[in-house]
Amino acid sequence: MSDRIFAAIWLALCIAGLFIGWQIQSEYSYEPVGPRPFPLLLLGLMAICAVMMLLRKPDVIQWPSATTFKKLIVLCILLMAYGWQFEHLGFPLCTTLLTFGIGLLFGARWWAAAISGVVMGVALFYAFDRLLDVTLPMGSWLS
């Protein structure tokens, strides 16, 4: 039953997104088709998947344990903190802390989570900043 509730809510959100996406217009044409087709295509595909979820045979659902729900709540808090502190702490430090927290959440030892956090923060910053030329914040705490 929960998958049908999710599918119905997701379908309603997709339909609302399609109405909003249809109103996207650009003042100048920088692409042959403009900015409208990409969100409409994605929302259309998601709506088709939601309809397929509504129409399929229901499965027997076993809800996760309380510890899994606690881990999901902690993960959501970590992701919100990441978004909230992204500009202040900067991409490398924020990504390091997020990776460290997720590693601990999934049962890694603290030293393994710390090493993977540092490697992930530095490697992703280098990949985005140097290789892909994407400007990422270094953090206002440095100045």
N, CA, C and O atoms as CSV, one atom per row, in Angstrom:
chain,resi,resn,atom,element,x,y,z
A,1,MET,N,N,0.809,-1.192,0.000
A,1,MET,CA,C,0.000,0.000,0.000
A,1,MET,C,C,0.858,1.263,0.000
A,1,MET,O,O,0.501,2.269,-0.612
A,2,SER,N,N,1.998,1.195,0.698
A,2,SER,CA,C,2.839,2.391,0.786
A,2,SER,C,C,3.432,2.764,-0.571
A,2,SER,O,O,3.634,3.945,-0.854
A,3,ASP,N,N,3.712,1.767,-1.413
A,3,ASP,CA,C,4.253,2.092,-2.732
A,3,ASP,C,C,3.201,2.766,-3.607
A,3,ASP,O,O,3.538,3.592,-4.455
A,4,ARG,N,N,1.946,2.427,-3.411
A,4,ARG,CA,C,0.876,3.091,-4.167
A,4,ARG,C,C,0.668,4.528,-3.681
A,4,ARG,O,O,0.411,5.428,-4.481
A,5,ILE,N,N,0.779,4.735,-2.379
A,5,ILE,CA,C,0.678,6.096,-1.840
A,5,ILE,C,C,1.814,6.940,-2.388
A,5,ILE,O,O,1.607,8.070,-2.831
A,6,PHE,N,N,3.022,6.381,-2.353
A,6,PHE,CA,C,4.176,7.090,-2.901
A,6,PHE,C,C,3.978,7.395,-4.379
A,6,PHE,O,O,4.255,8.509,-4.824
A,7,ALA,N,N,3.502,6.416,-5.146
A,7,ALA,CA,C,3.307,6.607,-6.583
A,7,ALA,C,C,2.254,7.669,-6.870
A,7,ALA,O,O,2.408,8.459,-7.802
A,8,ALA,N,N,1.186,7.694,-6.077
A,8,ALA,CA,C,0.144,8.698,-6.285
A,8,ALA,C,C,0.660,10.100,-5.983
A,8,ALA,O,O,0.394,11.041,-6.731
A,9,ILE,N,N,1.393,10.235,-4.893
A,9,ILE,CA,C,1.968,11.547,-4.553
A,9,ILE,C,C,2.986,11.954,-5.607
A,9,ILE,O,O,3.016,13.112,-6.025
A,10,TRP,N,N,3.827,11.007,-6.043
A,10,TRP,CA,C,4.844,11.313,-7.051
A,10,TRP,C,C,4.208,11.695,-8.387
A,10,TRP,O,O,4.701,12.587,-9.077
A,11,LEU,N,N,3.129,11.028,-8.748
A,11,LEU,CA,C,2.422,11.362,-9.985
A,11,LEU,C,C,1.833,12.772,-9.897
A,11,LEU,O,O,1.907,13.535,-10.860
A,12,ALA,N,N,1.261,13.114,-8.768
A,12,ALA,CA,C,0.720,14.468,-8.597
A,12,ALA,C,C,1.826,15.516,-8.698
A,12,ALA,O,O,1.635,16.564,-9.315
A,13,LEU,N,N,2.971,15.240,-8.099
A,13,LEU,CA,C,4.099,16.176,-8.193
A,13,LEU,C,C,4.615,16.283,-9.628
A,13,LEU,O,O,4.975,17.371,-10.078
A,14,CYS,N,N,4.652,15.170,-10.340
A,14,CYS,CA,C,5.100,15.193,-11.735
A,14,CYS,C,C,4.145,15.999,-12.606
A,14,CYS,O,O,4.583,16.760,-13.469
A,15,ILE,N,N,2.847,15.836,-12.385
A,15,ILE,CA,C,1.875,16.598,-13.163
A,15,ILE,C,C,2.005,18.088,-12.861
A,15,ILE,O,O,1.944,18.914,-13.772
A,16,ALA,N,N,2.182,18.433,-11.592
A,16,ALA,CA,C,2.395,19.840,-11.239
A,16,ALA,C,C,3.678,20.362,-11.875
A,16,ALA,O,O,3.713,21.486,-12.374
A,17,GLY,N,N,4.724,19.553,-11.859
A,17,GLY,CA,C,5.980,19.947,-12.491
A,17,GLY,C,C,5.849,20.118,-13.989
A,17,GLY,O,O,6.482,20.999,-14.572
A,18,LEU,N,N,5.032,19.284,-14.621
A,18,LEU,CA,C,4.807,19.423,-16.065
A,18,LEU,C,C,4.110,20.744,-16.381
A,18,LEU,O,O,4.452,21.405,-17.362
A,19,PHE,N,N,3.135,21.133,-15.557
A,19,PHE,CA,C,2.477,22.429,-15.775
A,19,PHE,C,C,3.459,23.576,-15.588
A,19,PHE,O,O,3.445,24.542,-16.351
A,20,ILE,N,N,4.305,23.472,-14.581
A,20,ILE,CA,C,5.304,24.522,-14.348
A,20,ILE,C,C,6.338,24.516,-15.467
A,20,ILE,O,O,6.717,25.577,-15.964
A,21,GLY,N,N,6.798,23.336,-15.868
A,21,GLY,CA,C,7.810,23.228,-16.921
A,21,GLY,C,C,7.320,23.727,-18.270
A,21,GLY,O,O,8.109,24.233,-19.068
A,22,TRP,N,N,6.035,23.590,-18.530
A,22,TRP,CA,C,5.485,24.043,-19.805
A,22,TRP,C,C,5.578,25.562,-19.934
A,22,TRP,O,O,5.601,26.093,-21.044
A,23,GLN,N,N,5.632,26.259,-18.803
A,23,GLN,CA,C,5.685,27.718,-18.817
A,23,GLN,C,C,7.103,28.261,-18.949
A,23,GLN,O,O,7.280,29.478,-19.017
A,24,ILE,N,N,8.105,27.411,-18.988
A,24,ILE,CA,C,9.488,27.858,-19.113
A,24,ILE,C,C,9.698,28.440,-20.503
A,24,ILE,O,O,9.444,27.783,-21.513
A,25,GLN,N,N,10.160,29.670,-20.537
A,25,GLN,CA,C,10.470,30.314,-21.807
A,25,GLN,C,C,11.764,31.091,-21.656
A,25,GLN,O,O,12.067,31.621,-20.587
A,26,SER,N,N,12.498,31.149,-22.706
A,26,SER,CA,C,13.756,31.881,-22.708
A,26,SER,C,C,13.595,33.128,-23.562
A,26,SER,O,O,12.920,33.115,-24.591
A,27,GLU,N,N,14.233,34.207,-23.113
A,27,GLU,CA,C,14.149,35.459,-23.862
A,27,GLU,C,C,14.935,35.392,-25.162
A,27,GLU,O,O,14.619,36.090,-26.126
A,28,TYR,N,N,15.944,34.561,-25.181
A,28,TYR,CA,C,16.733,34.386,-26.398
A,28,TYR,C,C,16.984,32.899,-26.597
A,28,TYR,O,O,17.007,32.127,-25.638
A,29,SER,N,N,17.168,32.516,-27.821
A,29,SER,CA,C,17.353,31.106,-28.141
A,29,SER,C,C,18.846,30.789,-28.181
A,29,SER,O,O,19.560,31.229,-29.082
A,30,TYR,N,N,19.298,30.037,-27.215
A,30,TYR,CA,C,20.698,29.634,-27.174
A,30,TYR,C,C,20.872,28.184,-27.570
A,30,TYR,O,O,22.001,27.716,-27.719
A,31,GLU,N,N,19.791,27.475,-27.742
A,31,GLU,CA,C,19.815,26.099,-28.222
A,31,GLU,C,C,18.736,25.967,-29.291
A,31,GLU,O,O,17.822,26.789,-29.347
A,32,PRO,N,N,18.829,24.958,-30.128
A,32,PRO,CA,C,17.797,24.804,-31.158
A,32,PRO,C,C,16.386,24.588,-30.599
A,32,PRO,O,O,15.413,25.072,-31.177
A,33,VAL,N,N,16.269,23.866,-29.478
A,33,VAL,CA,C,14.950,23.569,-28.941
A,33,VAL,C,C,14.596,24.409,-27.719
A,33,VAL,O,O,13.432,24.424,-27.318
A,34,GLY,N,N,15.547,25.102,-27.117
A,34,GLY,CA,C,15.277,25.916,-25.946
A,34,GLY,C,C,15.369,25.114,-24.657
A,34,GLY,O,O,15.708,23.931,-24.686
A,35,PRO,N,N,15.070,25.748,-23.523
A,35,PRO,CA,C,15.235,25.093,-22.222
A,35,PRO,C,C,14.050,24.236,-21.780
A,35,PRO,O,O,14.154,23.549,-20.764
A,36,ARG,N,N,12.947,24.250,-22.490
A,36,ARG,CA,C,11.730,23.565,-22.059
A,36,ARG,C,C,11.770,22.042,-22.192
A,36,ARG,O,O,11.302,21.382,-21.265
A,37,PRO,N,N,12.279,21.430,-23.245
A,37,PRO,CA,C,12.131,19.976,-23.425
A,37,PRO,C,C,12.790,19.112,-22.356
A,37,PRO,O,O,12.248,18.065,-22.004
A,38,PHE,N,N,13.935,19.517,-21.834
A,38,PHE,CA,C,14.637,18.659,-20.875
A,38,PHE,C,C,13.814,18.404,-19.615
A,38,PHE,O,O,13.611,17.242,-19.266
A,39,PRO,N,N,13.327,19.442,-18.909
A,39,PRO,CA,C,12.513,19.130,-17.729
A,39,PRO,C,C,11.203,18.422,-18.078
A,39,PRO,O,O,10.736,17.573,-17.318
A,40,LEU,N,N,10.610,18.767,-19.227
A,40,LEU,CA,C,9.366,18.090,-19.606
A,40,LEU,C,C,9.607,16.611,-19.877
A,40,LEU,O,O,8.785,15.772,-19.508
A,41,LEU,N,N,10.719,16.285,-20.514
A,41,LEU,CA,C,11.044,14.887,-20.790
A,41,LEU,C,C,11.272,14.116,-19.493
A,41,LEU,O,O,10.749,13.015,-19.322
A,42,LEU,N,N,12.051,14.691,-18.582
A,42,LEU,CA,C,12.310,14.006,-17.314
A,42,LEU,C,C,11.036,13.822,-16.502
A,42,LEU,O,O,10.786,12.741,-15.971
A,43,LEU,N,N,10.232,14.870,-16.405
A,43,LEU,CA,C,8.993,14.764,-15.642
A,43,LEU,C,C,8.010,13.808,-16.304
A,43,LEU,O,O,7.280,13.099,-15.611
A,44,GLY,N,N,7.980,13.776,-17.632
A,44,GLY,CA,C,7.117,12.832,-18.337
A,44,GLY,C,C,7.522,11.390,-18.071
A,44,GLY,O,O,6.672,10.532,-17.840
A,45,LEU,N,N,8.830,11.127,-18.106
A,45,LEU,CA,C,9.305,9.767,-17.814
A,45,LEU,C,C,9.008,9.370,-16.372
A,45,LEU,O,O,8.627,8.231,-16.104
A,46,MET,N,N,9.185,10.313,-15.443
A,46,MET,CA,C,8.878,10.007,-14.046
A,46,MET,C,C,7.378,9.766,-13.859
A,46,MET,O,O,6.987,8.905,-13.071
A,47,ALA,N,N,6.541,10.512,-14.571
A,47,ALA,CA,C,5.097,10.303,-14.476
A,47,ALA,C,C,4.721,8.927,-15.018
A,47,ALA,O,O,3.868,8.253,-14.440
A,48,ILE,N,N,5.340,8.500,-16.115
A,48,ILE,CA,C,5.082,7.159,-16.661
A,48,ILE,C,C,5.476,6.085,-15.644
A,48,ILE,O,O,4.755,5.104,-15.462
A,49,CYS,N,N,6.612,6.270,-14.989
A,49,CYS,CA,C,7.046,5.300,-13.973
A,49,CYS,C,C,6.088,5.283,-12.781
A,49,CYS,O,O,5.817,4.221,-12.221
A,50,ALA,N,N,5.575,6.453,-12.392
A,50,ALA,CA,C,4.617,6.509,-11.285
A,50,ALA,C,C,3.325,5.787,-11.662
A,50,ALA,O,O,2.754,5.078,-10.833
A,51,VAL,N,N,2.859,5.955,-12.894
A,51,VAL,CA,C,1.651,5.244,-13.348
A,51,VAL,C,C,1.903,3.739,-13.356
A,51,VAL,O,O,1.029,2.963,-12.970
A,52,MET,N,N,3.093,3.320,-13.791
A,52,MET,CA,C,3.417,1.890,-13.789
A,52,MET,C,C,3.435,1.336,-12.358
A,52,MET,O,O,3.021,0.199,-12.132
A,53,MET,N,N,3.909,2.128,-11.398
A,53,MET,CA,C,3.887,1.692,-10.004
A,53,MET,C,C,2.456,1.567,-9.489
A,53,MET,O,O,2.143,0.671,-8.706
A,54,LEU,N,N,1.593,2.478,-9.938
A,54,LEU,CA,C,0.193,2.414,-9.511
A,54,LEU,C,C,-0.524,1.191,-10.073
A,54,LEU,O,O,-1.395,0.628,-9.410
A,55,LEU,N,N,-0.172,0.778,-11.278
A,55,LEU,CA,C,-0.892,-0.294,-11.949
A,55,LEU,C,C,-0.345,-1.694,-11.689
A,55,LEU,O,O,-1.016,-2.677,-12.002
A,56,ARG,N,N,0.833,-1.806,-11.134
A,56,ARG,CA,C,1.415,-3.132,-10.950
A,56,ARG,C,C,0.802,-3.857,-9.758
A,56,ARG,O,O,0.131,-3.256,-8.919
A,57,LYS,N,N,1.049,-5.164,-9.706
A,57,LYS,CA,C,0.540,-5.997,-8.627
A,57,LYS,C,C,1.242,-5.615,-7.319
A,57,LYS,O,O,2.466,-5.488,-7.301
A,58,PRO,N,N,0.504,-5.432,-6.241
A,58,PRO,CA,C,1.138,-5.000,-4.988
A,58,PRO,C,C,2.041,-6.081,-4.394
A,58,PRO,O,O,1.745,-7.274,-4.459
A,59,ASP,N,N,3.135,-5.627,-3.821
A,59,ASP,CA,C,4.062,-6.522,-3.132
A,59,ASP,C,C,3.761,-6.519,-1.639
A,59,ASP,O,O,3.124,-5.606,-1.112
A,60,VAL,N,N,4.233,-7.552,-0.983
A,60,VAL,CA,C,4.159,-7.578,0.471
A,60,VAL,C,C,5.296,-6.699,0.987
A,60,VAL,O,O,6.466,-6.931,0.687
A,61,ILE,N,N,4.933,-5.706,1.755
A,61,ILE,CA,C,5.913,-4.733,2.237
A,61,ILE,C,C,6.291,-5.062,3.673
A,61,ILE,O,O,5.432,-5.282,4.526
A,62,GLN,N,N,7.583,-5.089,3.917
A,62,GLN,CA,C,8.072,-5.245,5.280
A,62,GLN,C,C,8.804,-3.960,5.637
A,62,GLN,O,O,9.824,-3.629,5.032
A,63,TRP,N,N,8.287,-3.247,6.609
A,63,TRP,CA,C,8.878,-1.976,6.991
A,63,TRP,C,C,10.235,-2.194,7.644
A,63,TRP,O,O,10.433,-3.188,8.342
A,64,PRO,N,N,11.166,-1.280,7.424
A,64,PRO,CA,C,12.487,-1.414,8.040
A,64,PRO,C,C,12.418,-1.248,9.557
A,64,PRO,O,O,11.434,-0.759,10.113
A,65,SER,N,N,13.487,-1.671,10.190
A,65,SER,CA,C,13.537,-1.588,11.650
A,65,SER,C,C,13.708,-0.143,12.115
A,65,SER,O,O,13.948,0.760,11.313
A,66,ALA,N,N,13.579,0.052,13.417
A,66,ALA,CA,C,13.704,1.394,13.988
A,66,ALA,C,C,15.118,1.936,13.815
A,66,ALA,O,O,15.296,3.142,13.646
A,67,THR,N,N,16.123,1.071,13.854
A,67,THR,CA,C,17.495,1.551,13.678
A,67,THR,C,C,17.719,2.068,12.259
A,67,THR,O,O,18.464,3.026,12.056
A,68,THR,N,N,17.081,1.439,11.289
A,68,THR,CA,C,17.196,1.918,9.910
A,68,THR,C,C,16.561,3.293,9.761
A,68,THR,O,O,17.109,4.162,9.083
A,69,PHE,N,N,15.387,3.496,10.402
A,69,PHE,CA,C,14.757,4.808,10.365
A,69,PHE,C,C,15.636,5.866,11.035
A,69,PHE,O,O,15.725,6.997,10.556
A,70,LYS,N,N,16.280,5.502,12.133
A,70,LYS,CA,C,17.175,6.446,12.801
A,70,LYS,C,C,18.350,6.813,11.893
A,70,LYS,O,O,18.756,7.974,11.833
A,71,LYS,N,N,18.894,5.818,11.186
A,71,LYS,CA,C,19.989,6.095,10.262
A,71,LYS,C,C,19.535,6.995,9.119
A,71,LYS,O,O,20.284,7.870,8.684
A,72,LEU,N,N,18.314,6.787,8.630
A,72,LEU,CA,C,17.787,7.647,7.570
A,72,LEU,C,C,17.609,9.079,8.055
A,72,LEU,O,O,17.882,10.023,7.312
A,73,ILE,N,N,17.160,9.249,9.280
A,73,ILE,CA,C,17.001,10.597,9.836
A,73,ILE,C,C,18.358,11.268,9.987
A,73,ILE,O,O,18.510,12.445,9.662
A,74,VAL,N,N,19.340,10.529,10.476
A,74,VAL,CA,C,20.692,11.088,10.610
A,74,VAL,C,C,21.257,11.448,9.237
A,74,VAL,O,O,21.907,12.482,9.083
A,75,LEU,N,N,21.013,10.600,8.244
A,75,LEU,CA,C,21.480,10.886,6.890
A,75,LEU,C,C,20.836,12.163,6.345
A,75,LEU,O,O,21.515,12.983,5.727
A,76,CYS,N,N,19.556,12.331,6.568
A,76,CYS,CA,C,18.874,13.568,6.133
A,76,CYS,C,C,19.444,14.781,6.839
A,76,CYS,O,O,19.622,15.829,6.218
A,77,ILE,N,N,19.732,14.660,8.122
A,77,ILE,CA,C,20.328,15.777,8.869
A,77,ILE,C,C,21.712,16.099,8.323
A,77,ILE,O,O,22.060,17.270,8.174
A,78,LEU,N,N,22.503,15.073,8.024
A,78,LEU,CA,C,23.830,15.289,7.444
A,78,LEU,C,C,23.740,16.013,6.104
A,78,LEU,O,O,24.517,16.931,5.841
A,79,LEU,N,N,22.804,15.607,5.265
A,79,LEU,CA,C,22.656,16.240,3.950
A,79,LEU,C,C,22.162,17.678,4.072
A,79,LEU,O,O,22.590,18.543,3.307
A,80,MET,N,N,21.267,17.944,5.025
A,80,MET,CA,C,20.818,19.322,5.234
A,80,MET,C,C,21.953,20.191,5.765
A,80,MET,O,O,22.104,21.341,5.352
A,81,ALA,N,N,22.744,19.649,6.671
A,81,ALA,CA,C,23.890,20.392,7.191
A,81,ALA,C,C,24.905,20.659,6.079
A,81,ALA,O,O,25.525,21.722,6.041
A,82,TYR,N,N,25.071,19.701,5.185
A,82,TYR,CA,C,25.974,19.877,4.041
A,82,TYR,C,C,25.516,21.058,3.182
A,82,TYR,O,O,26.320,21.921,2.832
A,83,GLY,N,N,24.257,21.093,2.852
A,83,GLY,CA,C,23.736,22.202,2.051
A,83,GLY,C,C,23.767,23.527,2.782
A,83,GLY,O,O,23.989,24.574,2.174
A,84,TRP,N,N,23.546,23.484,4.083
A,84,TRP,CA,C,23.507,24.701,4.880
A,84,TRP,C,C,24.895,25.316,5.052
A,84,TRP,O,O,25.030,26.539,5.043
A,85,GLN,N,N,25.920,24.491,5.206
A,85,GLN,CA,C,27.277,24.977,5.470
A,85,GLN,C,C,28.179,24.956,4.242
A,85,GLN,O,O,29.378,25.209,4.357
A,86,PHE,N,N,27.624,24.661,3.075
A,86,PHE,CA,C,28.418,24.486,1.860
A,86,PHE,C,C,29.256,25.718,1.535
A,86,PHE,O,O,30.455,25.592,1.287
A,87,GLU,N,N,28.657,26.899,1.529
A,87,GLU,CA,C,29.408,28.105,1.168
A,87,GLU,C,C,30.328,28.544,2.295
A,87,GLU,O,O,31.428,29.035,2.041
A,88,HIS,N,N,29.889,28.374,3.543
A,88,HIS,CA,C,30.709,28.835,4.669
A,88,HIS,C,C,31.951,27.963,4.861
A,88,HIS,O,O,33.056,28.487,5.002
A,89,LEU,N,N,31.782,26.649,4.869
A,89,LEU,CA,C,32.921,25.754,5.076
A,89,LEU,C,C,33.686,25.458,3.800
A,89,LEU,O,O,34.870,25.125,3.847
A,90,GLY,N,N,33.020,25.576,2.661
A,90,GLY,CA,C,33.661,25.282,1.389
A,90,GLY,C,C,33.440,23.838,0.976
A,90,GLY,O,O,33.128,22.975,1.797
A,91,PHE,N,N,33.611,23.598,-0.315
A,91,PHE,CA,C,33.360,22.264,-0.867
A,91,PHE,C,C,34.279,21.192,-0.287
A,91,PHE,O,O,33.778,20.147,0.128
A,92,PRO,N,N,35.606,21.396,-0.234
A,92,PRO,CA,C,36.470,20.292,0.226
A,92,PRO,C,C,36.180,19.868,1.662
A,92,PRO,O,O,36.044,18.675,1.936
A,93,LEU,N,N,36.085,20.833,2.586
A,93,LEU,CA,C,35.856,20.487,3.988
A,93,LEU,C,C,34.450,19.926,4.201
A,93,LEU,O,O,34.269,18.954,4.935
A,94,CYS,N,N,33.468,20.536,3.564
A,94,CYS,CA,C,32.089,20.075,3.713
A,94,CYS,C,C,31.925,18.648,3.164
A,94,CYS,O,O,31.255,17.816,3.776
A,95,THR,N,N,32.532,18.379,2.025
A,95,THR,CA,C,32.454,17.037,1.438
A,95,THR,C,C,33.210,16.027,2.293
A,95,THR,O,O,32.776,14.884,2.431
A,96,THR,N,N,34.324,16.434,2.861
A,96,THR,CA,C,35.081,15.563,3.761
A,96,THR,C,C,34.237,15.189,4.975
A,96,THR,O,O,34.170,14.020,5.353
A,97,LEU,N,N,33.597,16.177,5.583
A,97,LEU,CA,C,32.771,15.904,6.760
A,97,LEU,C,C,31.557,15.044,6.418
A,97,LEU,O,O,31.189,14.154,7.185
A,98,LEU,N,N,30.939,15.306,5.279
A,98,LEU,CA,C,29.791,14.503,4.864
A,98,LEU,C,C,30.201,13.052,4.615
A,98,LEU,O,O,29.524,12.129,5.067
A,99,THR,N,N,31.295,12.852,3.905
A,99,THR,CA,C,31.760,11.492,3.624
A,99,THR,C,C,32.148,10.774,4.913
A,99,THR,O,O,31.880,9.582,5.065
A,100,PHE,N,N,32.772,11.486,5.831
A,100,PHE,CA,C,33.130,10.916,7.130
A,100,PHE,C,C,31.875,10.473,7.880
A,100,PHE,O,O,31.824,9.365,8.414
A,101,GLY,N,N,30.865,11.344,7.919
A,101,GLY,CA,C,29.628,11.013,8.617
A,101,GLY,C,C,28.892,9.846,7.985
A,101,GLY,O,O,28.387,8.976,8.695
A,102,ILE,N,N,28.823,9.813,6.668
A,102,ILE,CA,C,28.146,8.703,5.988
A,102,ILE,C,C,28.928,7.404,6.194
A,102,ILE,O,O,28.333,6.340,6.362
A,103,GLY,N,N,30.247,7.491,6.181
A,103,GLY,CA,C,31.052,6.296,6.442
A,103,GLY,C,C,30.785,5.720,7.817
A,103,GLY,O,O,30.630,4.508,7.966
A,104,LEU,N,N,30.728,6.588,8.832
A,104,LEU,CA,C,30.415,6.115,10.184
A,104,LEU,C,C,28.998,5.554,10.254
A,104,LEU,O,O,28.743,4.566,10.943
A,105,LEU,N,N,28.092,6.189,9.542
A,105,LEU,CA,C,26.697,5.742,9.541
A,105,LEU,C,C,26.552,4.335,8.957
A,105,LEU,O,O,25.697,3.565,9.395
A,106,PHE,N,N,27.382,4.000,7.974
A,106,PHE,CA,C,27.314,2.687,7.345
A,106,PHE,C,C,28.255,1.671,7.984
A,106,PHE,O,O,28.460,0.586,7.439
A,107,GLY,N,N,28.826,2.013,9.132
A,107,GLY,CA,C,29.592,1.037,9.897
A,107,GLY,C,C,31.083,1.013,9.649
A,107,GLY,O,O,31.745,0.052,10.043
A,108,ALA,N,N,31.639,2.026,9.015
A,108,ALA,CA,C,33.088,2.058,8.795
A,108,ALA,C,C,33.800,2.412,10.101
A,108,ALA,O,O,33.222,3.048,10.982
A,109,ARG,N,N,35.026,2.004,10.210
A,109,ARG,CA,C,35.831,2.433,11.361
A,109,ARG,C,C,36.141,3.911,11.196
A,109,ARG,O,O,36.171,4.415,10.074
A,110,TRP,N,N,36.374,4.617,12.309
A,110,TRP,CA,C,36.544,6.063,12.253
A,110,TRP,C,C,37.730,6.463,11.388
A,110,TRP,O,O,37.662,7.461,10.670
A,111,TRP,N,N,38.810,5.702,11.446
A,111,TRP,CA,C,39.993,6.075,10.674
A,111,TRP,C,C,39.766,5.837,9.178
A,111,TRP,O,O,40.252,6.602,8.345
A,112,ALA,N,N,39.028,4.777,8.841
A,112,ALA,CA,C,38.724,4.522,7.427
A,112,ALA,C,C,37.772,5.578,6.888
A,112,ALA,O,O,37.914,6.023,5.749
A,113,ALA,N,N,36.800,5.980,7.705
A,113,ALA,CA,C,35.878,7.036,7.287
A,113,ALA,C,C,36.617,8.362,7.130
A,113,ALA,O,O,36.316,9.133,6.219
A,114,ALA,N,N,37.585,8.636,8.012
A,114,ALA,CA,C,38.340,9.879,7.930
A,114,ALA,C,C,39.218,9.907,6.677
A,114,ALA,O,O,39.274,10.917,5.976
A,115,ILE,N,N,39.890,8.814,6.406
A,115,ILE,CA,C,40.749,8.752,5.213
A,115,ILE,C,C,39.917,8.885,3.948
A,115,ILE,O,O,40.275,9.635,3.040
A,116,SER,N,N,38.804,8.156,3.887
A,116,SER,CA,C,37.975,8.246,2.684
A,116,SER,C,C,37.347,9.626,2.551
A,116,SER,O,O,37.152,10.104,1.434
A,117,GLY,N,N,37.028,10.269,3.658
A,117,GLY,CA,C,36.484,11.621,3.605
A,117,GLY,C,C,37.482,12.619,3.043
A,117,GLY,O,O,37.134,13.443,2.198
A,118,VAL,N,N,38.723,12.548,3.511
A,118,VAL,CA,C,39.750,13.464,3.018
A,118,VAL,C,C,40.035,13.206,1.543
A,118,VAL,O,O,40.129,14.145,0.752
A,119,VAL,N,N,40.171,11.948,1.178
A,119,VAL,CA,C,40.442,11.610,-0.229
A,119,VAL,C,C,39.296,12.066,-1.118
A,119,VAL,O,O,39.527,12.630,-2.187
A,120,MET,N,N,38.066,11.825,-0.686
A,120,MET,CA,C,36.900,12.211,-1.488
A,120,MET,C,C,36.807,13.735,-1.610
A,120,MET,O,O,36.570,14.252,-2.702
A,121,GLY,N,N,36.987,14.444,-0.521
A,121,GLY,CA,C,36.899,15.903,-0.561
A,121,GLY,C,C,37.935,16.520,-1.481
A,121,GLY,O,O,37.613,17.391,-2.290
A,122,VAL,N,N,39.178,16.072,-1.361
A,122,VAL,CA,C,40.256,16.629,-2.181
A,122,VAL,C,C,40.133,16.196,-3.638
A,122,VAL,O,O,40.286,17.011,-4.548
A,123,ALA,N,N,39.856,14.910,-3.856
A,123,ALA,CA,C,39.781,14.405,-5.228
A,123,ALA,C,C,38.611,15.015,-5.999
A,123,ALA,O,O,38.765,15.379,-7.165
A,124,LEU,N,N,37.453,15.130,-5.365
A,124,LEU,CA,C,36.315,15.728,-6.057
A,124,LEU,C,C,36.530,17.211,-6.316
A,124,LEU,O,O,36.144,17.727,-7.365
A,125,PHE,N,N,37.154,17.904,-5.346
A,125,PHE,CA,C,37.430,19.317,-5.578
A,125,PHE,C,C,38.391,19.491,-6.749
A,125,PHE,O,O,38.189,20.355,-7.602
A,126,TYR,N,N,39.427,18.675,-6.787
A,126,TYR,CA,C,40.373,18.747,-7.908
A,126,TYR,C,C,39.677,18.425,-9.228
A,126,TYR,O,O,39.881,19.118,-10.226
A,127,ALA,N,N,38.856,17.375,-9.234
A,127,ALA,CA,C,38.183,16.974,-10.477
A,127,ALA,C,C,37.252,18.072,-10.974
A,127,ALA,O,O,37.260,18.400,-12.160
A,128,PHE,N,N,36.454,18.641,-10.084
A,128,PHE,CA,C,35.522,19.679,-10.519
A,128,PHE,C,C,36.224,20.990,-10.838
A,128,PHE,O,O,35.932,21.625,-11.851
A,129,ASP,N,N,37.158,21.399,-9.967
A,129,ASP,CA,C,37.777,22.713,-10.129
A,129,ASP,C,C,38.799,22.733,-11.252
A,129,ASP,O,O,38.799,23.661,-12.062
A,130,ARG,N,N,39.653,21.757,-11.322
A,130,ARG,CA,C,40.738,21.779,-12.306
A,130,ARG,C,C,40.359,21.103,-13.630
A,130,ARG,O,O,40.589,21.665,-14.701
A,131,LEU,N,N,39.783,19.909,-13.556
A,131,LEU,CA,C,39.511,19.154,-14.777
A,131,LEU,C,C,38.248,19.629,-15.489
A,131,LEU,O,O,38.240,19.760,-16.713
A,132,LEU,N,N,37.173,19.889,-14.727
A,132,LEU,CA,C,35.903,20.278,-15.335
A,132,LEU,C,C,35.679,21.792,-15.344
A,132,LEU,O,O,34.721,22.274,-15.948
A,133,ASP,N,N,36.551,22.534,-14.683
A,133,ASP,CA,C,36.498,23.994,-14.631
A,133,ASP,C,C,35.166,24.492,-14.051
A,133,ASP,O,O,34.575,25.448,-14.551
A,134,VAL,N,N,34.708,23.820,-12.983
A,134,VAL,CA,C,33.507,24.233,-12.264
A,134,VAL,C,C,33.959,25.003,-11.028
A,134,VAL,O,O,34.770,24.509,-10.245
A,135,THR,N,N,33.441,26.193,-10.859
A,135,THR,CA,C,33.835,27.015,-9.712
A,135,THR,C,C,33.115,26.531,-8.469
A,135,THR,O,O,31.885,26.516,-8.423
A,136,LEU,N,N,33.885,26.133,-7.453
A,136,LEU,CA,C,33.329,25.678,-6.188
A,136,LEU,C,C,33.876,26.547,-5.066
A,136,LEU,O,O,35.009,27.022,-5.146
A,137,PRO,N,N,33.081,26.761,-4.019
A,137,PRO,CA,C,33.542,27.613,-2.918
A,137,PRO,C,C,34.630,26.942,-2.081
A,137,PRO,O,O,34.566,25.748,-1.791
A,138,MET,N,N,35.624,27.733,-1.704
A,138,MET,CA,C,36.677,27.241,-0.806
A,138,MET,C,C,36.303,27.438,0.647
A,138,MET,O,O,36.894,26.817,1.530
A,139,GLY,N,N,35.337,28.286,0.903
A,139,GLY,CA,C,34.896,28.532,2.276
A,139,GLY,C,C,35.273,29.913,2.746
A,139,GLY,O,O,36.364,30.407,2.461
A,140,SER,N,N,34.361,30.534,3.470
A,140,SER,CA,C,34.625,31.872,3.999
A,140,SER,C,C,35.406,31.818,5.297
A,140,SER,O,O,35.879,32.853,5.765
A,141,TRP,N,N,35.555,30.662,5.884
A,141,TRP,CA,C,36.303,30.533,7.143
A,141,TRP,C,C,37.803,30.696,6.904
A,141,TRP,O,O,38.553,30.911,7.856
A,142,LEU,N,N,38.255,30.599,5.654
A,142,LEU,CA,C,39.680,30.762,5.345
A,142,LEU,C,C,40.102,32.231,5.360
A,142,LEU,O,O,41.262,32.537,5.636
A,143,SER,N,N,39.183,33.130,5.070
A,143,SER,CA,C,39.579,34.546,5.001
A,143,SER,C,C,39.272,35.295,6.276
A,143,SER,O,O,39.547,36.492,6.370
